[in-house]
Amino acid sequence: MAVDIKRVAFIALAAGLSACSHDSPGTLRRQVTVHTALAVIRPVPRLVTAIGDVGPGLSPVINARIAGRLTRLRVAVDQSVAAGAPLAYIRPQGPGGHLAPIVAPAPGVITQILVPAGTRIHQGQALFGWRGATVRQARVPFSATLSPDLHIGQAVLLHSPLAPRSPVTGTIARLIPHLKHHAIFAIITLPPRHGWVVGSPVRADVVIADRPVLVLPKSSVALRRSGDVVFVLHHRIVRMQNVTVAARLRRLAVISSGLAPGATVVTDPSQSLINGTRVRISGRH
């Protein structure tokens, strides 16, 4: 009987060791303390980039930055004005709004007054025709699919390899559809700066409407031999998953594939963290 009891105990011990051998190596180590975060769907602005060139800007226009009522017209046609001179004011819509000035972008001449004083105007509406030797325009083709997202008066960040003070912020003065090339050309008024030579290349960055995307803290994405990975928590054991990172923002990573919304991931995973490691959660971001 004693021999049988010893045999049963040995068999049970062997079975237990055999079961442990099927666990991944990480589960046999001591627990690792980690912080976690949730992968969530969140609206994030989308940055679009296009390449164009600088044109002479013979007949630019000055647009309304905000909606409201045009008031206090201060200039006349063919009048010369200095840079920063007030041309008119806009009283914003709604109670308690302060008057917002419309100013000359550089020394130049008013060629047209397109809207009389007292008129209600919308954001981006053309107000004055303008001629100035220092004013230039960029001509940038965007995909025609972006037509609903581009509008007159929209701010655009412009970069030029020839401009020492690049980048600068310009505004869209006109939008010209080009059906043959499936494009929409944005004519962008440049601020007066040195180096914006006619014909030189220019890169335009514009932020368009927010779109819902899957995001998680940028620190959650680790680089391994297989590429970008995250460590997803499953019952206090982490599983390594490859992901595709569509964009890296200031603090967030936009994930286009490889991860489901609501997944709990490890933030700041150490190099020692491997697939199958048992973890202890210290906190959640």
matplotlib code that plots the C-alpha trace (Angstrom):
import matplotlib.pyplot as plt

x = [0.0, 2.8, 4.4, 1.2, 0.8, 4.4, 3.7, 0.5, 2.3, 5.1, 2.6, 0.7, 4.0, 5.0, 1.6, 1.9, 5.4, 4.1, 1.2, 3.6, 5.8, 3.0, 2.9, 5.0, 8.3, 7.0, 4.4, 7.0, 8.8, 7.8, 5.1, 6.0, 4.3, 2.9, 0.6, -2.2, -4.4, -7.5, -7.5, -10.4, -12.1, -11.6, -12.0, -8.6, -7.8, -6.3, -3.3, -3.1, 0.0, 0.4, 3.2, 2.8, 4.7, 4.8, 3.0, 3.1, -0.2, -1.2, -4.8, -5.1, -8.1, -8.4, -11.0, -13.0, -11.5, -14.9, -18.6, -20.5, -21.5, -19.0, -18.8, -16.5, -15.2, -11.9, -10.6, -11.5, -10.6, -7.1, -6.1, -2.5, -2.2, 0.6, 1.1, -1.3, -3.5, -7.2, -9.4, -12.7, -14.1, -16.4, -18.9, -19.2, -22.5, -24.1, -24.3, -21.2, -18.9, -15.9, -15.1, -12.5, -10.2, -9.5, -5.9, -3.7, -1.2, 1.5, 2.0, -0.2, -3.2, -6.9, -8.1, -11.7, -14.3, -16.3, -18.8, -20.4, -20.5, -23.4, -23.5, -23.7, -20.7, -19.7, -16.3, -13.9, -15.9, -13.8, -13.9, -11.2, -9.2, -5.5, -2.3, 1.0, 4.6, 5.4, 2.3, 2.7, 0.4, 1.0, -0.8, -1.3, -3.2, -5.1, -7.1, -10.6, -11.9, -10.9, -13.3, -15.8, -13.0, -11.3, -12.8, -12.0, -10.2, -8.8, -5.3, -2.5, 1.0, 3.5, 7.1, 9.8, 13.4, 14.3, 12.5, 14.7, 11.7, 9.7, 7.2, 4.6, 0.8, -1.2, -4.9, -6.9, -8.1, -9.6, -10.5, -10.4, -11.7, -9.6, -11.8, -9.2, -6.6, -9.2, -7.8, -8.8, -6.3, -6.0, -4.7, -3.1, -2.2, 1.3, 2.3, 5.1, 8.4, 11.8, 12.6, 9.2, 10.5, 8.0, 8.3, 9.9, 8.4, 6.2, 4.7, 1.3, 0.0, -3.7, -5.7, -9.1, -12.2, -11.8, -12.4, -13.0, -9.9, -8.5, -5.9, -3.8, -0.9, 2.1, 4.3, 2.2, 3.8, 7.1, 9.5, 10.4, 12.0, 8.6, 7.8, 5.5, 3.8, 1.6, 1.2, -2.5, -3.7, -5.6, -6.4, -3.2, -1.1, 0.1, 0.0, 2.2, 0.3, 1.6, -0.1, 0.0, 0.6, -1.1, 0.2, 2.1, 0.7, 2.1, 1.0, -1.2, -0.6, -3.3, -3.8, -5.2, -5.0, -4.1, -6.0, -9.7, -11.3, -11.5, -8.4, -6.2, -2.6, 0.6, 2.1, 5.9, 6.6, 10.2, 12.5, 12.3, 8.5, 7.8, 4.8, 3.1, 4.5, 2.3, 1.8, 0.5, -1.4, -0.2, -2.3, -4.3, -3.8]
y = [0.0, 2.4, 1.7, 2.5, 5.8, 6.8, 5.9, 8.0, 11.0, 10.7, 10.5, 13.6, 15.6, 14.6, 15.7, 19.0, 19.7, 18.6, 21.1, 23.9, 23.1, 24.1, 27.7, 30.3, 31.1, 34.4, 32.8, 31.0, 34.2, 36.5, 39.0, 42.2, 45.5, 47.5, 50.5, 50.0, 52.1, 51.5, 51.7, 54.0, 55.6, 59.3, 62.2, 63.3, 66.1, 64.9, 66.5, 66.6, 67.6, 68.6, 70.1, 73.1, 76.2, 80.0, 82.3, 86.1, 86.8, 89.6, 89.9, 88.5, 89.1, 89.8, 87.5, 87.6, 85.5, 85.3, 85.7, 88.8, 92.2, 94.4, 97.8, 100.9, 100.8, 102.8, 102.7, 103.5, 102.0, 102.8, 103.9, 103.0, 101.6, 100.5, 97.0, 96.4, 99.4, 98.7, 98.4, 97.7, 96.0, 93.0, 92.8, 89.0, 87.3, 87.0, 89.3, 90.8, 90.3, 92.7, 94.3, 92.4, 94.4, 93.5, 94.7, 95.1, 92.1, 94.4, 97.8, 97.9, 99.3, 98.5, 97.5, 96.6, 96.8, 93.7, 94.1, 97.3, 98.3, 96.9, 93.6, 90.3, 88.2, 84.6, 83.3, 83.2, 85.7, 87.9, 91.5, 93.5, 93.2, 93.8, 94.6, 94.6, 94.0, 91.8, 89.7, 86.2, 83.3, 79.5, 77.3, 73.8, 70.9, 68.8, 65.6, 66.3, 64.1, 66.8, 69.4, 69.2, 69.8, 72.9, 76.4, 80.0, 81.6, 78.3, 78.5, 76.6, 76.0, 76.6, 75.4, 76.4, 75.3, 78.8, 80.8, 81.4, 82.0, 79.1, 77.8, 80.5, 80.5, 81.5, 81.5, 80.0, 82.8, 80.7, 77.1, 76.0, 72.5, 70.7, 67.8, 66.4, 65.8, 64.9, 67.8, 71.0, 73.8, 76.0, 79.5, 80.5, 84.0, 84.2, 86.7, 89.1, 87.3, 87.1, 84.0, 83.2, 83.4, 82.9, 79.4, 77.9, 74.7, 74.9, 72.3, 72.9, 71.3, 71.8, 70.4, 69.2, 68.0, 65.6, 61.9, 59.0, 56.8, 54.2, 55.7, 54.8, 56.4, 56.6, 55.1, 51.8, 51.0, 49.2, 48.3, 44.6, 42.5, 41.9, 45.6, 47.8, 45.8, 46.3, 44.1, 43.3, 42.2, 38.9, 37.8, 39.3, 37.7, 39.9, 38.8, 40.6, 41.8, 43.4, 46.7, 49.2, 52.8, 55.2, 58.4, 59.4, 62.6, 64.5, 61.9, 59.5, 56.8, 56.2, 52.5, 51.4, 47.6, 44.9, 46.1, 46.2, 49.1, 48.6, 46.5, 47.0, 47.6, 48.0, 51.5, 52.0, 48.2, 47.4, 45.4, 42.5, 42.2, 39.2, 37.3, 35.4, 37.4, 37.4, 41.0, 43.0, 46.2, 49.2, 51.9, 52.9, 56.0]
z = [0.0, 0.9, -2.5, -4.3, -2.4, -3.4, -7.0, -7.1, -5.6, -8.2, -11.0, -9.7, -9.4, -12.9, -14.3, -12.6, -14.0, -17.5, -17.3, -16.3, -19.3, -21.7, -20.3, -22.1, -20.4, -19.2, -17.0, -15.0, -14.0, -11.1, -11.8, -13.5, -12.3, -15.2, -16.0, -18.5, -20.7, -22.9, -26.7, -27.5, -30.5, -30.5, -33.0, -34.1, -36.6, -39.9, -41.4, -45.2, -47.1, -50.8, -52.9, -55.1, -56.1, -55.5, -58.0, -58.5, -56.8, -59.1, -57.8, -54.3, -52.1, -48.4, -46.7, -43.5, -40.8, -38.8, -39.6, -38.6, -39.9, -41.8, -40.2, -40.1, -43.6, -43.5, -47.1, -50.7, -54.1, -55.3, -51.8, -50.7, -47.2, -44.9, -43.5, -40.6, -41.4, -40.5, -43.6, -41.8, -38.7, -38.2, -35.4, -34.6, -34.4, -31.0, -28.0, -26.4, -29.4, -29.7, -33.0, -35.0, -37.3, -41.0, -41.6, -44.6, -44.9, -46.3, -47.9, -51.0, -52.8, -52.4, -55.9, -55.0, -52.2, -52.7, -49.8, -48.6, -45.0, -43.0, -44.9, -43.0, -44.1, -43.6, -42.6, -45.6, -47.7, -50.0, -48.8, -50.6, -53.9, -53.1, -55.0, -53.3, -54.5, -51.5, -51.7, -53.2, -53.7, -53.5, -56.0, -54.4, -55.9, -53.4, -54.1, -55.3, -52.5, -50.0, -51.6, -48.7, -46.2, -47.8, -47.6, -48.3, -45.4, -44.0, -42.5, -44.2, -42.9, -45.7, -46.0, -48.6, -48.8, -50.0, -47.3, -44.2, -42.0, -43.2, -42.2, -42.4, -42.2, -45.3, -46.0, -48.8, -51.1, -53.9, -54.7, -58.4, -59.3, -62.0, -63.2, -65.7, -62.9, -60.2, -58.1, -56.5, -56.6, -53.5, -54.2, -50.9, -50.0, -48.4, -45.7, -46.7, -46.1, -47.8, -49.8, -51.3, -54.9, -57.8, -59.1, -56.0, -54.5, -51.5, -49.2, -47.7, -44.5, -43.7, -40.8, -42.0, -40.1, -37.1, -37.8, -35.4, -35.1, -32.7, -30.4, -27.4, -25.6, -27.9, -25.2, -25.5, -28.9, -28.7, -31.5, -31.7, -34.5, -35.9, -36.1, -34.0, -31.2, -28.2, -25.2, -24.6, -21.2, -21.0, -17.4, -16.0, -18.7, -21.6, -25.2, -27.8, -30.9, -34.1, -35.0, -37.8, -36.7, -39.1, -37.3, -34.2, -32.6, -29.6, -27.0, -29.0, -31.6, -34.2, -34.9, -38.3, -37.8, -35.4, -32.3, -31.2, -29.4, -25.7, -25.5, -22.3, -23.3, -21.2, -21.3, -21.4, -21.9, -20.9, -23.2, -20.7, -21.2, -23.5, -24.8, -21.9, -19.0, -15.9, -14.7, -11.7, -12.6, -10.7, -12.3, -15.4, -17.5]

ax = plt.figure().add_subplot(projection="3d")
ax.plot(x, y, z, "-o")
ax.set_aspect("equal")
plt.show()
